[in-house]
């Protein structure tokens, strides 16, 4: 299902439920992962939480200025697609929040600035805004 950002405002906050409704999903569970790749669409949507629940995987993710330092998921989902986004026309979008159980702020589009691929642990990415 294609995802539209026409009604998404940079700097505005959104709950997963509100985004799910806006994008036509029946529940927020469809976008409950940290990396979401809507079917038949050129979007990659990152949901990044800096202070995670103690029971969650403790990825080292930091948004500072116009740069996101991010550890990819342990299953490496979507990594190849993100690395090739510039050449394939895929768009990477960022929703960020400081603390779990709060709404996400839409930060805009990202581009991969650097990447260290790992197999035994999460890969490390640096994204730049823009």
Secondary structure, DSSP 8 states (H G I E B T S, - for coil): -----TT--TT-EE-HHHHHHHTT-SSGGGG-SSEE--TTSSEEEEEEEEE--TTS-----EEETTEEEEE--TT-TTHHHHHTHHHHT-EEEEEEEEETTS-EEEEEEEEEEEEE--SSS--EEEEEE-
